[in-house]
Amino acid sequence: MNDIKHAKFAIGQVVRHRLYPFRGLIFDIDPEFANTEEWWLSIPEEVRPRKDQPYYHLYAENAETTYLAYVSEQNLLLDDNDAPLRHPDIGERFLKDGNGGYRLRPGSTN
């Protein structure tokens, strides 16, 4: 019998990477690894994450730039930084709620 994997984080949550200096907004979730083998093998073996866990698509940013990231659950932590995110694509799909979080815009699909 297969174990059902439940995502620890949700669409609209702000997270940060546990090893690298970037944070981002979750906009989609894969229940397990769903990228290319080439992408996975490009990660140094000593920090390469397992494939049998949820992976998150992020509107990501660091001090220099914004970009899209694909990150394993084991490498994410909730972000407690109150600074607003600046990724230009966030406003197309998300609204900022009154609690400092984000929710999908009405009619937006994930």
Order of alpha helices (4+ residues) and beta strands (2+ residues): beta-beta-alpha-beta-beta-beta-alpha-beta-beta
